[in-house]
Amino acid sequence: MMENENKEEIKDQPQENIFDKASALYDRIKAENDRAEAIQKRNEELAARNLLGGKSDASIQPEPVKEIEGTEYIKKIQQGFRLGV
């Protein structure tokens, strides 16, 4: 008897309520899928950047500082140049 009563209660519920719930569920699922897609795209970009960015054993070496002799030093000072540039 309880089963019959439950079926009658379901039949008595307005159809709009079921459609509203389904629509809300669809919106939530779509939002989560969009969010997951954005995360996946970002992870792919980061992986590509790491791959192309040179995760090699060779490191970037700074340019060696050129030593300046006395006469060159005086000329650079007189011209207003900074040392080491």
C-alpha atoms as a printed R data frame, in Angstrom:
   type eleno elety resid chain resno      x      y       z
1  ATOM     1    CA   MET     A     1  0.000  0.000   0.000
2  ATOM     2    CA   MET     A     2  2.844  2.407   0.759
3  ATOM     3    CA   GLU     A     3  4.203  2.005  -2.759
4  ATOM     4    CA   ASN     A     4  0.880  3.035  -4.268
5  ATOM     5    CA   GLU     A     5  0.745  6.105  -2.057
6  ATOM     6    CA   ASN     A     6  4.309  7.091  -3.062
7  ATOM     7    CA   LYS     A     7  3.451  6.723  -6.758
8  ATOM     8    CA   GLU     A     8  0.385  8.885  -6.297
9  ATOM     9    CA   GLU     A     9  2.460 11.559  -4.538
10 ATOM    10    CA   ILE     A    10  4.936 11.588  -7.423
11 ATOM    11    CA   LYS     A    11  2.119 11.884  -9.938
12 ATOM    12    CA   ASP     A    12  0.629 14.745  -7.946
13 ATOM    13    CA   GLN     A    13  3.855 16.802  -8.058
14 ATOM    14    CA   PRO     A    14  3.771 19.446 -10.744
15 ATOM    15    CA   GLN     A    15  5.921 18.740 -13.799
16 ATOM    16    CA   GLU     A    16  7.514 22.185 -13.550
17 ATOM    17    CA   ASN     A    17  9.213 21.189 -10.323
18 ATOM    18    CA   ILE     A    18 10.924 18.236 -12.009
19 ATOM    19    CA   PHE     A    19 11.974 20.352 -14.976
20 ATOM    20    CA   ASP     A    20 13.276 23.100 -12.706
21 ATOM    21    CA   LYS     A    21 15.376 20.583 -10.804
22 ATOM    22    CA   ALA     A    22 16.686 19.087 -14.040
23 ATOM    23    CA   SER     A    23 17.493 22.535 -15.397
24 ATOM    24    CA   ALA     A    24 19.333 23.495 -12.208
25 ATOM    25    CA   LEU     A    25 21.264 20.233 -12.310
26 ATOM    26    CA   TYR     A    26 22.168 20.846 -15.953
27 ATOM    27    CA   ASP     A    27 23.427 24.341 -15.119
28 ATOM    28    CA   ARG     A    28 25.589 23.023 -12.273
29 ATOM    29    CA   ILE     A    29 27.058 20.262 -14.443
30 ATOM    30    CA   LYS     A    30 27.769 22.699 -17.282
31 ATOM    31    CA   ALA     A    31 29.479 25.130 -14.910
32 ATOM    32    CA   GLU     A    32 31.674 22.348 -13.496
33 ATOM    33    CA   ASN     A    33 32.546 21.109 -16.988
34 ATOM    34    CA   ASP     A    34 33.526 24.638 -18.036
35 ATOM    35    CA   ARG     A    35 35.655 24.986 -14.913
36 ATOM    36    CA   ALA     A    36 37.351 21.620 -15.534
37 ATOM    37    CA   GLU     A    37 37.984 22.587 -19.156
38 ATOM    38    CA   ALA     A    38 39.622 25.857 -18.085
39 ATOM    39    CA   ILE     A    39 41.827 24.005 -15.596
40 ATOM    40    CA   GLN     A    40 42.828 21.474 -18.251
41 ATOM    41    CA   LYS     A    41 43.685 24.232 -20.723
42 ATOM    42    CA   ARG     A    42 45.811 25.998 -18.105
43 ATOM    43    CA   ASN     A    43 47.627 22.755 -17.257
44 ATOM    44    CA   GLU     A    44 48.339 22.161 -20.949
45 ATOM    45    CA   GLU     A    45 49.727 25.696 -21.306
46 ATOM    46    CA   LEU     A    46 51.932 25.226 -18.238
47 ATOM    47    CA   ALA     A    47 53.203 21.875 -19.529
48 ATOM    48    CA   ALA     A    48 54.032 23.421 -22.910
49 ATOM    49    CA   ARG     A    49 55.747 26.371 -21.246
50 ATOM    50    CA   ASN     A    50 57.829 24.011 -19.097
51 ATOM    51    CA   LEU     A    51 58.706 21.901 -22.124
52 ATOM    52    CA   LEU     A    52 59.681 24.862 -24.291
53 ATOM    53    CA   GLY     A    53 61.059 26.923 -21.428
54 ATOM    54    CA   GLY     A    54 64.235 24.910 -21.241
55 ATOM    55    CA   LYS     A    55 64.177 22.540 -18.342
56 ATOM    56    CA   SER     A    56 67.627 21.472 -19.449
57 ATOM    57    CA   ASP     A    57 70.736 20.971 -17.399
58 ATOM    58    CA   ALA     A    58 72.411 23.921 -19.087
59 ATOM    59    CA   SER     A    59 71.832 27.119 -17.214
60 ATOM    60    CA   ILE     A    60 71.965 30.656 -18.558
61 ATOM    61    CA   GLN     A    61 75.354 32.127 -17.889
62 ATOM    62    CA   PRO     A    62 75.675 35.868 -17.319
63 ATOM    63    CA   GLU     A    63 77.989 37.784 -19.597
64 ATOM    64    CA   PRO     A    64 81.480 37.923 -18.118
65 ATOM    65    CA   VAL     A    65 82.544 41.336 -16.861
66 ATOM    66    CA   LYS     A    66 85.246 42.766 -19.049
67 ATOM    67    CA   GLU     A    67 88.208 44.094 -17.134
68 ATOM    68    CA   ILE     A    68 89.153 47.625 -18.047
69 ATOM    69    CA   GLU     A    69 92.695 48.961 -18.139
70 ATOM    70    CA   GLY     A    70 93.614 52.329 -16.671
71 ATOM    71    CA   THR     A    71 93.452 54.395 -19.868
72 ATOM    72    CA   GLU     A    72 90.131 52.849 -20.932
73 ATOM    73    CA   TYR     A    73 88.778 53.495 -17.469
74 ATOM    74    CA   ILE     A    74 89.647 57.155 -17.658
75 ATOM    75    CA   LYS     A    75 88.103 57.508 -21.135
76 ATOM    76    CA   LYS     A    76 84.854 55.870 -19.985
77 ATOM    77    CA   ILE     A    77 84.649 58.058 -16.917
78 ATOM    78    CA   GLN     A    78 85.193 61.159 -19.016
79 ATOM    79    CA   GLN     A    79 82.472 60.034 -21.490
80 ATOM    80    CA   GLY     A    80 80.049 59.303 -18.670
81 ATOM    81    CA   PHE     A    81 79.607 55.561 -19.225
82 ATOM    82    CA   ARG     A    82 78.849 53.238 -16.375
83 ATOM    83    CA   LEU     A    83 81.302 50.437 -15.670
84 ATOM    84    CA   GLY     A    84 80.302 46.866 -16.350
85 ATOM    85    CA   VAL     A    85 77.649 47.758 -18.924
